[in-house]
Amino acid sequence: MRTVHVIGAGFAGLTVSLRLAQKGFQVELYETGNRVGGLLGTDQTEHGIAERAANALIRTEKAEQLFQELGITPSLPLDSSKKRFLFRGIPKAWPLSFMETVVTIARVVPQILLRGKKGFKPQAGETLQTWGERHLGKIPTRFILGPAMQGIYGNEITNLSASLILGPIFSQTKKGKYKGLLTGPGGMQDLVNHLEQRLHELGVKIHLNAQIKLEDLQGPVVVATSAKAAAELTRVRYPSIAQVLSRIQMSSLMSVTLFFAKAQDKFKGFGCLIPRGFDLKALGVLMNSYIFKDRDKTYNETWILGGSKEEQLLDLSDTELLKLIAEERFRILGQKDSLLDYRINRWKKALPYYNLQLEESLADLQEVELPKDLHLHGNYLSGIGLSKILERSDLIAEKIASQHE
Ligand SMILES: Cc1cc2nc3c(=O)[nH]c(=O)nc-3n(C[C@H](O)[C@H](O)[C@H](O)COP(=O)(O)OP(=O)(O)OC[C@H]3O[C@@H](n4cnc5c(N)ncnc54)[C@H](O)[C@@H]3O)c2cc1C
């Protein structure tokens, strides 16, 4: 049986190992930490669960299939989560005035009629901000596009790459209808546990606390770590690849879950995104108790802060951070409630910065000829979200299988 080595047991490493094992490969999975899951994980508290990073996957066909084959009954969003807020002085379901909406429609509709979807295709080297202002105008870019993208990529749109983020929409051949999200009933740790269990059943050998060197491995290797760790791993054996990878910038993000004595019910919905320019640090808040069922034992919210311009926030003490959030929560939601418990997860330099530098680095990576036995995987390559990572796991496993038939 052919052996494949997978380095990194985050969602990318776990799912590619699953697909490879299902194709009959002997998989050796190496993880430097003492647990699998990487950024994914769920803390149990006496008030309910607190997600460490991601709270759900986009409900694509592949995601649904994964849950089904692992025997997880997915937890789907509640109806209350359909409402989403954008902050403009107060949380609003639609942040534009009547006139601003008319102006935006008058700008967008002719472009659709004249050039169709193609006319919106981003240009290489264009930021999301430039793309937005070109197609939608300044106001919708600031109050809708900006906060929405910053909520996903954890950074302001002034430097985010339009072609990396929006490009895939234009190259998709089959577009499925957006069906919302899904997670495990006990949170994302449910998914991690089921993946780990299935890998054991399939005979995958998981090596925790592993200090592995690429140069010691023979045969196909999947490097499924962050870009930063991938640069370090490839440094000796593939210096030209390492050089490109080391130029990818990483950014920091923090999730702060707060459990309150009283539920706020003034704004019931998925959460609220916060545009820049209001002198607020928070990027957004998720109203967990209104998103998934069984999360309302004690009303809780998750606040997201950080990004490359606000890295220093991750150095605040818990007390300083809680004070900052309490002040901003009062300005945003108008709420002052007593806090019962909290969980803070500081993810330093953990996420790829989807900026123009990443766009350049990925273009350079295409120029460097990757050795046949080296496969790069992770959230810096074809999307930061879990459903995109899952798609790439399938592709990599298929490629390795076709090379070793
Ligand atoms: C606050 C936050 C909220 C998010 N929310 C969402 C969301 O709601 N939905 C969504 O789809 N995505 C979300 N994301 C993004 C998503 O969680 C990540 O993109 C994804 O989990 C990354 O998975 P990965 O396997 O690529 O990387 P990682 O999870 O970083 O895993 C990489 C693994 O490699 C290991 N490793 C590193 N170096 C080595 C080495 N030398 N040898 C062996 N192992 C090594 C690491 O220890 C780690 O376990 C969020 C991220 C954050 C931070």
The ligand as a Gaussian input file, in Angstrom:
#p B3LYP/6-31G(d) Opt

LIG

0 1
 C      -11.744000      33.850000      14.696000
 C      -11.900000      33.047000      13.423000
 C      -13.176000      32.792000      12.937000
 C      -13.352000      32.035000      11.766000
 N      -14.628000      31.760000      11.336000
 C      -14.815000      30.946000      10.267000
 C      -16.132000      30.492000       9.935000
 O      -17.122000      30.790000      10.610000
 N      -16.266000      29.669000       8.847000
 C      -15.186000      29.260000       8.090000
 O      -15.368000      28.527000       7.109000
 N      -13.918000      29.629000       8.431000
 C      -13.713000      30.446000       9.502000
 N      -12.437000      30.791000       9.875000
 C      -11.307000      30.298000       9.070000
 C      -10.994000      28.833000       9.323000
 O      -11.195000      28.508000      10.678000
 C       -9.554000      28.520000       8.928000
 O       -9.238000      29.034000       7.649000
 C       -9.291000      27.008000       8.912000
 O       -9.671000      26.424000      10.141000
 C       -7.828000      26.758000       8.616000
 O       -7.578000      25.377000       8.557000
 P       -6.156000      24.836000       8.101000
 O       -6.152000      23.376000       8.297000
 O       -5.823000      25.394000       6.760000
 O       -5.111000      25.555000       9.095000
 P       -4.908000      25.416000      10.655000
 O       -6.182000      25.247000      11.368000
 O       -4.024000      26.565000      11.029000
 O       -4.104000      24.037000      10.822000
 C       -2.755000      23.912000      10.533000
 C       -2.189000      22.829000      11.456000
 O       -0.838000      22.589000      11.102000
 C       -0.086000      22.391000      12.293000
 N        1.347000      22.634000      11.998000
 C        1.974000      23.821000      11.779000
 N        3.281000      23.616000      11.545000
 C        3.475000      22.272000      11.597000
 C        4.640000      21.444000      11.423000
 N        5.838000      21.958000      11.154000
 N        4.489000      20.107000      11.561000
 C        3.278000      19.572000      11.842000
 N        2.142000      20.314000      12.017000
 C        2.253000      21.652000      11.882000
 C       -0.696000      23.403000      13.256000
 O       -0.376000      23.109000      14.597000
 C       -2.195000      23.248000      12.923000
 O       -2.783000      22.238000      13.704000
 C      -12.218000      31.538000      11.054000
 C      -10.932000      31.785000      11.554000
 C      -10.766000      32.528000      12.724000
 C       -9.372000      32.743000      13.284000

